[in-house]
Amino acid sequence: MPVDEPVDDPTSENPASGPAADPLTRERTHLSASRSALRAMREDVEALDIRDVTANWVNAAVLERQIDERIKALADLSDTPLFFGRLDYLHSPGAAQAEGAEGERFYIGRRHVHDADGDPMVIDWRAPVSQPFYRASKKDPLDVGLRRRFGYTGGDLTAYEDEHLSDPAEAATTSKLLQREIERPRVGPMRDIVATIQPEQDEIVRSGLSGSVCVQGGPGTGKTAVGLHRVAYLLYAHRERLARTGTLVVGPNRSFLHYIEQVLPALGELSVAQATVDDLVAHVEVRGTDDAPAAVVKGDARMAEVLRRALYSHVTTPTEPVVVVRGSRRWRVPAYELEELVRQLLDRDIRYGAAREALPQRIAHAVLVQMERAGEAPDDRVQDAVARNSAVKAAVRTVWPAVDPAKLVLRLLGEPEFLAEHAAGLLDEREQKEILWAKPARSVKSAKWSAADAVLIDEAADLVRRTHSLGHVVLDEAQDLSPMQYRAVGRRCTTGSATVLGDLAQGTTPWATRSWQEALAHLGKQDAVIEELTAGFRVPTDVITYASRLLPHIAPGLTPVASIRENPGFFEVRRGEGPAAVVAACRELLGNEGSVGLIAADARVPGLAEELTAAGIPFIGPGEETTLESRLTLVPASLAKGLEYDYVVLDEPQAVVDAEPDLRTGLRRLYVSLTRAVSGLLITHTTPLPTQLT
């Protein structure tokens, strides 16, 4: 039977008062002992002597790196709880649960900690025995008698709260500690949600490595955190495999990646790479921009076929035989036989570069067949020598020339005739004209490549040489990607799986995703399971209700987010007098604990920056980390996606809408801006609000 201890007042900060003083003291003692054990584990690793176990300097360097990573993973973050929950199981291993034991309890935390004898003091949240902490309920207790949640102030354990799951007399209640953790003011980068994962989120987090998952989630549903925790879980469950194949998190911009970069290290995972799509396709320097119509065409999936046609147009039909001279003998491969070899390679549909490398070996093999018929006995060394023969190499250069991917795209965008030839039946004349450069560039280096051009070059590069595939890729804010960008990401996980995260209502590019089925097809993951998160943990009820007025206009088929927050949050709309009202609103919200974001249309940001400076209010940009001294972030609306602040001041909603090329995109940008607040939203405006809100 589980140990039944009194429930402490979750708001209590005094361990010496009330009937629960002794249990709370015991839990603090266990925390202290666990920290000491973790420190001992780290010291054991630091004391390892590898001088007698490494054969050479390469092995030593690899082992030293692994030891350094292990030491970092065992770091004890003083202001981060080492464990956040406890499970008391009902039965022994032979009974209802294989992992539980009668009277045995497990402390659930961020990483595994054991004592000097190897006995566990803290169980990793990803272990199977920890799963009931997130899934157990009154209806299905999963053999758990008691679930205890701990409350912390900084790194100090200050409270606990119990649920007796096997006691039918005890009514199910909402955890106050859970609510308090969700609503806790946030300063600095994004926090993990390991202590607050909900059953529907846990199901996604623990889904297998072999399958891909697409998560549609509105603002505040925790989809980004779910994706990051899924990476941490997969690294725990399939560490050896993913250590070989690699993992990658793809985000929309550098500000977003900086915001989320501390989540995985807080869970002890240090080996996950992070990048934007632009980083993945950085074959050339991007110095130019496209207008929206050109970017839409360049991002269309039809461009993949245009590139394929243009690339393979370089392969020509052989018209001359190949004559190989070896000693006193001449061996002749006729043109019709060369043509057959080329046709066989084209029919195999292998990469252009791989086929080009195979062609000289095919020609050499044809020569060896003639040698054998003549009574000679050539071996593999002879075939390799023939493949390197100058006549063979010259024939390959003529029939199957090398093609540089950037030069191929340069020619397509700069030569109307070349584009028209290979876009026939795919792009109409207007679309071809949209993507042609007004002034063709002279060279790859002098061209003012756009971000969409770089994606085309990446596609061409993959047609020439296969892109390296990773074991797992997380793609966040996926709704804003073009079909060609989806293909670029999909190439990085052709042999692995993907976790796709996004919200169709927050698509703010002219090429924004219309459906997840379509997006997954471009990604190459048609079989991915689509999950929808509709429970809002972050955005207060009044705020999400107000923002949801826009949904019928921007994504009519989506289910509105239902906030589970008991606290409705602070929400107010003020008609003020220009920038002075905005500055006053920021000063007012800075009187609260936590971070404040001032979100405005991009064009209004410089003016607001001047007003804040004149008022003596320090602020930072969206890529910088908030501190206790600088808690205000000035955020252009175009960079607000994925970020969150305790309080938000939204300046001139109509200006946010008007800054976009069309009404739907503008309203979607406004929806994003309205839903960045965790505790409160204050809207200031002088011009009328968009009619869709009123």
C-alpha positions in Angstrom: 0.0 0.0 0.0 1.2 3.5 -0.7 2.4 5.7 2.2 -0.4 8.1 3.0 0.8 11.5 4.2 -1.1 14.7 4.9 -1.5 17.2 2.0 0.4 20.4 2.5 -1.2 23.7 1.6 0.3 24.3 -1.9 0.9 27.9 -1.1 2.7 27.2 2.1 6.3 28.5 2.3 6.9 27.7 6.0 8.2 24.1 6.4 8.0 24.3 10.2 4.3 25.1 10.4 1.2 22.9 10.2 0.7 19.2 10.4 2.7 18.5 7.2 5.9 20.0 8.5 7.6 16.6 9.0 6.6 15.1 5.5 7.8 18.3 3.8 11.1 18.2 5.7 11.5 14.6 4.6 11.0 15.5 1.0 13.5 18.3 1.3 15.9 15.8 2.8 15.4 13.5 -0.2 16.0 16.4 -2.5 19.3 17.3 -0.7 20.4 13.7 -0.8 19.5 13.4 -4.5 21.6 16.5 -5.3 24.5 15.1 -3.4 24.2 11.8 -5.3 24.1 13.7 -8.6 27.2 15.6 -7.6 28.9 12.2 -6.8 27.9 10.8 -10.2 29.5 13.8 -11.9 32.6 13.6 -9.8 33.0 9.9 -10.7 32.9 10.8 -14.4 35.4 13.7 -13.9 37.8 11.3 -12.1 37.9 8.8 -14.9 41.4 8.0 -16.1 41.4 7.0 -19.8 45.2 6.8 -20.3 45.3 3.0 -20.1 42.1 2.3 -22.1 42.8 4.2 -25.4 44.8 2.7 -28.2 45.7 6.0 -29.9 45.1 9.7 -29.8 41.9 9.4 -32.0 40.3 7.1 -29.5 41.4 9.3 -26.7 39.9 12.4 -28.3 36.6 10.6 -28.9 36.4 9.3 -25.4 37.3 12.7 -23.9 34.5 14.3 -25.9 32.0 11.7 -24.7 33.1 12.2 -21.1 32.8 16.0 -21.4 29.2 15.6 -22.8 28.4 13.2 -19.9 29.7 15.7 -17.4 27.6 18.5 -18.9 24.5 16.2 -18.9 25.0 15.6 -15.2 25.1 19.3 -14.3 22.8 20.3 -11.4 20.9 23.5 -12.3 20.5 25.2 -8.9 17.2 27.0 -9.8 15.7 24.0 -11.6 13.9 21.3 -9.7 15.8 18.0 -9.8 12.5 16.1 -9.3 8.9 17.4 -9.5 6.7 14.4 -8.6 6.4 11.1 -6.8 4.5 7.9 -7.5 3.6 5.3 -4.9 2.6 2.0 -6.6 0.1 -0.4 -5.2 1.4 -3.8 -6.2 4.6 -5.8 -6.5 6.2 -6.7 -9.9 4.3 -9.9 -10.2 0.9 -8.3 -9.9 -0.8 -5.6 -11.9 2.3 -3.6 -12.8 5.6 -5.1 -13.9 7.6 -2.0 -12.8 5.9 -1.2 -9.5 6.7 -2.8 -6.2 4.6 -2.9 -3.0 5.3 0.1 -0.9 7.9 1.3 -3.4 7.9 4.9 -4.4 9.6 6.6 -7.4 10.6 10.2 -7.6 10.1 11.5 -11.1 12.6 14.1 -12.4 14.6 15.4 -15.3 17.2 12.7 -15.3 18.2 9.5 -13.6 20.0 9.8 -10.3 21.3 6.9 -8.3 23.1 6.5 -4.9 26.5 4.9 -4.3 24.9 1.4 -4.3 23.2 2.0 -7.6 19.7 2.3 -6.2 17.6 4.9 -8.0 16.9 8.2 -6.1 15.3 10.0 -9.1 13.7 8.3 -12.1 14.0 9.9 -15.5 10.6 11.2 -16.6 11.1 9.3 -19.9 11.3 5.9 -18.3 8.3 3.5 -18.6 7.8 3.5 -14.8 7.3 7.3 -15.0 4.6 7.3 -17.6 1.7 7.0 -15.1 2.7 10.3 -13.6 1.3 11.9 -16.7 -1.4 9.3 -17.7 -2.9 8.0 -14.4 -6.4 9.2 -13.5 -9.2 8.4 -11.1 -10.8 6.4 -13.9 -7.6 4.6 -14.8 -5.1 4.8 -11.9 -2.6 2.5 -13.7 -1.8 0.8 -10.3 -0.8 4.1 -8.7 -2.1 4.7 -5.2 -0.7 8.2 -4.7 0.6 10.8 -7.1 2.5 13.7 -5.4 3.4 17.0 -7.1 6.0 19.3 -5.7 6.0 23.1 -5.7 9.3 25.0 -5.9 10.5 28.6 -5.4 13.6 28.8 -7.4 15.3 25.5 -6.6 13.9 25.2 -3.1 11.1 22.7 -2.5 8.3 24.7 -0.7 5.1 22.7 -1.1 3.5 19.4 -2.2 0.1 18.2 -3.2 -1.3 14.7 -3.2 -3.8 12.8 -5.3 -5.1 9.5 -3.9 -6.0 7.9 -7.2 -7.2 4.6 -5.7 -9.4 6.3 -3.1 -13.0 6.5 -4.6 -14.1 8.8 -1.8 -11.6 11.5 -2.8 -13.0 13.6 -5.6 -10.9 14.5 -8.6 -9.7 18.1 -8.4 -7.6 20.4 -10.6 -4.0 20.6 -9.3 -3.3 24.1 -7.9 0.4 23.4 -8.2 0.0 22.4 -11.8 -1.9 25.6 -12.5 0.7 27.7 -10.7 3.5 26.1 -12.7 1.8 26.8 -16.0 1.1 30.4 -15.0 4.5 31.0 -13.4 6.1 34.3 -14.7 8.7 33.7 -17.3 12.0 35.6 -17.6 14.6 34.3 -20.0 14.4 31.6 -22.6 11.6 29.1 -23.1 11.1 26.6 -20.2 10.5 22.9 -20.5 7.0 21.6 -19.6 8.3 18.3 -18.2 6.4 18.8 -14.9 3.1 19.8 -16.6 2.8 17.4 -19.5 -0.8 16.4 -20.0 -2.1 12.9 -21.1 -2.8 14.0 -24.7 0.6 15.6 -24.9 2.4 12.6 -23.4 0.8 10.3 -26.0 2.5 12.3 -28.7 5.8 12.7 -26.8 6.1 8.9 -26.4 5.0 7.9 -29.9 7.6 5.6 -31.6 10.6 6.6 -33.7 9.5 4.7 -36.8 6.4 6.8 -37.4 6.1 10.5 -38.3 3.7 12.8 -36.4 2.0 16.0 -37.4 0.7 18.2 -34.5 -1.9 20.8 -35.3 -2.1 23.1 -32.3 -3.5 26.5 -31.7 -1.8 29.2 -29.5 -0.9 28.0 -26.1 -1.5 24.3 -26.6 2.2 23.5 -26.1 2.9 22.0 -29.5 6.5 23.4 -29.6 7.3 22.1 -26.1 5.7 18.7 -27.1 8.0 18.5 -30.1 11.1 19.3 -28.1 10.2 16.8 -25.4 9.5 14.2 -28.1 13.1 14.6 -29.2 14.3 14.2 -25.6 12.2 11.0 -25.3 13.4 9.6 -28.6 17.0 10.2 -27.6 16.3 8.3 -24.3 14.5 5.4 -25.9 16.7 5.1 -29.1 20.0 6.7 -28.1 22.4 4.4 -29.9 20.5 4.6 -33.2 20.0 8.4 -33.1 23.6 8.9 -32.0 24.6 7.4 -35.4 22.0 9.1 -37.5 21.5 12.5 -35.8 18.6 14.7 -34.8 17.7 18.2 -35.9 15.2 20.9 -34.8 14.2 23.3 -37.6 12.7 26.6 -36.6 11.4 29.7 -38.5 14.1 32.1 -37.5 17.2 32.6 -35.3 15.2 34.5 -32.6 12.9 31.5 -32.2 15.8 29.1 -32.0 17.5 31.2 -29.4 14.3 31.3 -27.4 13.9 27.5 -27.3 17.6 26.5 -27.2 17.7 25.8 -23.4 14.8 23.4 -23.3 16.8 20.3 -24.3 19.9 21.0 -22.2 17.6 21.4 -19.2 16.6 17.8 -19.9 20.2 16.6 -20.2 20.2 16.4 -24.0 23.1 18.3 -25.6 23.5 16.7 -29.0 20.5 18.1 -31.0 21.4 20.5 -33.8 19.2 23.5 -34.5 18.8 25.3 -37.8 16.4 27.4 -39.9 15.4 26.3 -43.4 17.7 29.0 -44.8 20.6 27.4 -42.9 19.9 24.0 -44.5 20.0 25.4 -48.0 22.8 27.8 -47.6 24.7 26.9 -50.8 25.0 30.5 -51.9 24.9 33.9 -50.1 21.4 35.3 -50.0 21.5 39.0 -50.8 18.2 39.6 -52.7 14.5 39.3 -52.1 11.5 38.3 -54.2 8.2 39.9 -54.5 5.3 37.7 -53.3 4.2 36.5 -56.8 7.7 35.4 -57.7 8.3 33.7 -54.4 5.0 31.8 -54.7 6.0 30.4 -58.1 9.6 29.6 -57.0 8.2 27.8 -54.0 5.7 25.7 -56.0 6.4 22.0 -56.2 6.2 22.2 -60.0 9.7 23.8 -59.9 11.1 20.4 -58.9 10.1 18.9 -62.3 11.4 22.0 -64.1 14.8 21.5 -62.5 14.8 17.8 -63.2 14.1 18.4 -66.9 16.7 21.2 -67.1 19.4 19.0 -65.4 18.8 15.9 -67.5 18.7 18.0 -70.7 22.5 18.0 -70.5 22.6 14.2 -71.2 23.0 13.7 -75.0 22.8 10.7 -77.3 26.2 9.4 -78.2 27.1 9.8 -81.9 30.7 8.6 -81.9 32.2 5.3 -80.8 34.8 5.1 -78.0 38.2 3.7 -79.0 40.4 2.5 -76.1 44.1 1.8 -76.9 45.9 -0.6 -74.6 49.3 -1.7 -75.7 49.1 -2.8 -79.3 45.4 -3.5 -79.2 42.5 -1.1 -79.9 39.1 -1.8 -78.4 36.0 -0.1 -80.0 32.7 0.4 -78.3 30.2 1.5 -81.0 27.8 4.5 -80.6 24.7 2.3 -80.5 26.1 0.3 -77.5 27.0 3.6 -75.7 23.5 4.8 -76.3 22.1 1.6 -74.7 24.4 2.1 -71.7 23.1 5.7 -71.3 19.5 4.6 -71.7 19.9 1.9 -68.9 21.3 4.5 -66.5 18.4 6.9 -67.2 15.9 4.2 -66.8 17.3 3.3 -63.3 16.3 6.8 -62.1 19.4 7.3 -59.9 21.0 10.6 -59.0 22.6 12.5 -61.9 26.0 12.5 -60.3 25.9 8.8 -59.4 24.9 7.8 -62.9 27.7 10.0 -64.3 30.2 8.1 -62.1 28.8 4.8 -63.2 29.0 5.4 -66.9 32.8 5.0 -67.3 32.6 1.7 -65.4 29.8 0.6 -67.8 32.0 1.5 -70.8 35.0 -0.2 -69.3 32.9 -3.4 -68.7 31.9 -3.4 -72.3 35.6 -3.3 -73.2 36.4 -6.1 -70.8 33.7 -8.3 -72.4 35.5 -7.8 -75.8 38.9 -8.7 -74.1 37.5 -11.9 -72.7 36.1 -12.9 -76.1 39.5 -12.3 -77.5 41.0 -14.8 -75.1 42.4 -12.4 -72.5 41.7 -12.6 -68.7 41.3 -9.1 -67.4 40.6 -8.4 -63.8 39.0 -5.5 -61.8 42.3 -3.5 -62.0 42.1 -3.6 -65.7 38.5 -2.4 -65.7 39.4 0.5 -63.4 42.3 1.4 -65.7 40.0 1.4 -68.7 37.5 3.6 -66.9 40.2 6.1 -66.3 41.3 6.0 -70.0 41.4 9.5 -71.6 39.1 8.4 -74.4 36.5 7.1 -72.0 36.7 10.2 -69.8 36.3 12.4 -72.9 33.2 10.5 -74.0 31.6 10.8 -70.6 32.3 14.6 -70.6 30.5 14.9 -73.9 27.6 12.6 -73.2 27.0 13.1 -69.5 28.7 16.4 -68.5 29.1 17.6 -64.9 26.5 20.2 -63.9 26.9 22.7 -61.1 23.5 23.1 -59.3 23.9 26.9 -58.8 24.9 27.4 -62.4 21.8 25.4 -63.5 19.5 27.6 -61.5 21.4 30.7 -62.7 20.7 29.7 -66.3 17.0 28.9 -65.6 16.3 32.3 -64.0 18.4 34.2 -66.5 17.7 32.7 -69.9 14.0 32.9 -71.1 14.5 30.3 -73.8 16.0 27.8 -71.5 13.3 28.3 -68.9 10.5 28.1 -71.5 11.9 24.8 -72.9 11.9 23.0 -69.5 8.8 24.7 -68.0 6.6 23.9 -70.9 3.3 22.4 -69.7 4.2 23.2 -66.1 4.4 27.0 -65.8 2.4 29.4 -68.0 4.0 32.5 -69.6 3.0 34.7 -66.7 4.5 32.5 -64.2 7.7 32.2 -66.2 7.9 35.9 -66.5 7.4 36.3 -62.7 10.6 34.3 -61.9 12.9 35.5 -64.6 15.4 38.1 -63.5 15.0 41.5 -65.1 18.8 41.7 -65.4 20.6 38.3 -65.7 23.5 37.8 -63.4 27.0 37.2 -64.9 28.1 34.5 -62.4 27.0 32.6 -59.3 29.0 34.9 -57.0 27.6 38.1 -58.5 24.0 37.0 -58.5 21.7 38.5 -55.9 20.2 35.2 -54.8 16.9 35.2 -52.8 15.9 32.7 -50.1 13.6 31.0 -52.6 16.5 30.7 -55.1 18.6 29.0 -52.5 15.9 26.4 -52.0 15.9 25.7 -55.8 19.7 25.2 -55.7 19.2 22.8 -52.9 16.7 20.8 -54.9 19.1 20.8 -57.9 22.0 19.7 -55.6 19.9 16.7 -54.4 19.2 15.7 -58.0 22.9 15.6 -58.6 23.9 14.1 -55.3 21.7 12.6 -52.6 21.3 14.7 -49.4 22.4 13.1 -46.1 19.4 11.9 -44.1 19.0 12.2 -40.4 17.3 9.9 -37.9 14.7 12.4 -36.8 13.8 16.0 -37.7 11.4 18.3 -35.8 9.9 21.0 -38.0 8.3 23.8 -36.0 6.0 26.6 -37.3 5.6 24.4 -40.4 2.5 26.1 -41.7 4.6 28.9 -43.2 6.7 26.7 -45.5 6.4 26.5 -49.3 6.1 23.1 -51.0 9.8 23.4 -52.1 10.9 24.2 -48.6 9.0 21.1 -47.4 10.9 19.1 -49.9 14.2 20.6 -48.7 13.4 19.5 -45.1 12.0 16.1 -46.2 15.4 15.4 -47.9 17.0 15.6 -44.5 14.8 12.7 -43.2 14.2 10.4 -46.1 15.4 7.4 -44.1 14.2 8.8 -40.7 11.0 10.2 -39.2 9.7 13.7 -38.6 7.6 15.6 -36.0 5.8 18.4 -37.8 4.4 21.2 -35.6 2.2 24.1 -36.6 -1.1 25.9 -36.7 -2.9 26.5 -40.0 -4.5 29.6 -38.5 -1.0 31.2 -38.0 0.2 30.8 -41.6 1.4 34.3 -42.5 3.2 33.8 -45.9 1.5 34.0 -49.3 2.3 30.3 -49.8 1.1 29.2 -46.3 0.0 25.6 -46.0 -3.6 25.0 -46.9 -3.8 21.5 -45.4 -1.5 19.2 -43.4 -2.2 16.3 -45.9 -0.8 18.4 -48.7 2.2 19.6 -46.6 3.0 16.0 -45.5 2.9 14.8 -49.2 5.6 17.5 -50.1 7.6 16.4 -47.1 7.5 12.8 -48.2 5.7 11.7 -45.0 2.2 10.9 -46.4 1.7 8.3 -43.7 2.3 10.6 -40.8 -0.4 10.6 -38.0 -2.1 14.0 -37.6 -2.9 14.9 -34.0 -4.8 18.0 -32.9 -4.2 19.8 -29.6 -7.1 22.0 -28.6 -6.6 22.5 -24.8 -4.9 25.8 -24.2 -2.4 25.9 -21.3 -0.7 29.2 -21.9 -3.1 31.8 -23.2 -5.7 33.1 -20.7 -9.4 32.5 -21.4 -10.4 36.1 -22.1 -7.5 36.6 -24.5 -8.0 33.4 -26.5 -11.7 34.0 -26.7 -11.1 37.5 -28.1 -8.5 36.3 -30.6 -10.7 33.4 -31.7 -13.1 36.0 -33.3 -10.7 36.0 -36.2 -10.8 32.2 -36.8 -13.9 32.2 -39.1 -12.0 34.6 -41.4 -8.6 32.9 -41.4 -9.2 29.2 -40.8 -12.9 28.4 -40.8 -12.4 24.6 -40.3 -10.3 24.7 -37.2 -11.5 24.0 -33.7 -11.0 27.1 -31.4 -8.6 26.6 -28.5 -10.4 26.1 -25.2 -8.3 27.5 -22.4 -8.1 25.3 -19.3 -6.8 28.1 -17.2 -8.9 28.8 -14.1 -7.5 32.4 -14.0 -9.1 34.3 -16.9 -6.1 36.6 -17.1 -5.9 40.3 -17.6 -7.4 41.7 -20.8 -8.1 45.3 -21.8 -8.6 47.3 -25.0 -7.7 51.0 -24.7 -8.1 53.8 -27.2 -5.2 56.1 -26.4 -3.3 59.0 -27.8 -0.4 57.7 -29.9 3.0 56.5 -28.6 2.5 58.1 -25.2 -0.3 55.6 -24.5 1.9 52.7 -25.5 4.8 53.8 -23.3 2.3 54.2 -20.4 0.9 50.7 -21.0 4.4 49.2 -21.0 5.3 51.0 -17.7 2.1 49.8 -16.1 2.6 46.1 -17.1 6.3 46.2 -16.0 4.9 46.8 -12.5 3.9 43.1 -12.5 6.3 40.2 -12.1 7.6 38.6 -15.3 8.3 39.5 -18.9 6.6 42.0 -21.1 6.4 42.0 -24.9 5.5 45.1 -26.9 4.4 43.9 -30.3 3.9 46.3 -33.2 3.8 46.4 -37.0 7.4 46.3 -38.3 7.3 49.8 -39.7 6.2 51.3 -36.3 9.1 49.6 -34.3 11.8 52.3 -34.8 9.5 55.1 -33.7 8.4 53.1 -30.6 12.1 52.4 -29.8 12.8 56.1 -29.8 9.8 56.7 -27.5 10.9 54.0 -25.0 14.4 55.3 -25.0 13.2 58.9 -24.3 11.1 57.6 -21.5 14.0 55.8 -19.9 12.5 52.3 -20.3 15.2 49.7 -21.2 14.2 47.1 -23.8 15.7 44.3 -25.8 15.1 42.7 -29.2 13.4 39.4 -29.8 16.7 37.5 -30.2 18.0 38.6 -26.8 17.4 37.0 -23.5 15.3 38.9 -20.9 16.8 39.6 -17.5 15.5 41.0 -14.3 16.8 44.4 -15.3 15.5 44.3 -18.9 12.1 42.6 -19.0 10.6 44.4 -21.9 11.1 43.1 -25.4 10.2 45.2 -28.5 8.9 42.7 -31.1 8.2 43.4 -34.8 4.9 41.5 -35.6 6.7 39.5 -38.3 9.0 37.9 -35.6 6.4 37.3 -32.9 5.5 33.8 -33.9 6.5 31.1 -31.4 7.4 33.6 -28.7 5.6 34.2 -25.5 5.6 36.8 -22.7 3.8 37.1 -19.4 2.2 40.3 -20.5 1.8 41.8 -24.0 1.1 45.3 -25.2 -0.2 45.2 -28.7 0.1 48.4 -30.6 -2.4 49.4 -33.4 -3.9 46.1 -34.5 -5.1 47.6 -37.8 -1.5 48.5 -38.6 -0.4 44.9 -38.2 -3.1 43.9 -40.7 -2.3 46.6 -43.2 1.4 45.7 -43.2 0.7 42.4 -45.0 0.0 42.0 -48.8 -3.5 40.7 -48.4 -6.3 40.7 -45.8 -6.2 37.0 -44.8 -2.4 37.1 -44.2 -2.8 40.3 -42.2 -5.5 38.9 -40.0 -3.4 35.8 -39.4 -0.5 38.0 -38.4 -2.8 39.8 -36.0 -4.0 36.4 -34.6 -0.4 35.5 -33.9 0.2 38.8 -32.2 -2.9 38.6 -30.0 -2.0 35.2 -28.6 1.6 35.7 -27.3 0.4 36.6 -23.7 0.5 34.2 -20.8 -1.0 36.4 -18.1 -2.4 39.5 -19.7 -3.0 41.5 -22.9 -3.4 45.2 -23.3 -4.3 46.5 -26.7 -3.7 50.2 -27.5 -5.0 51.9 -30.6 -5.9 55.3 -32.1 -7.3 54.1 -35.4 -10.4 51.8 -35.4 -9.9 48.1 -34.7 -10.3 45.7 -37.6 -14.0 45.0 -38.1 -13.4 41.2 -37.7 -12.6 41.9 -34.0 -15.5 44.1 -33.3 
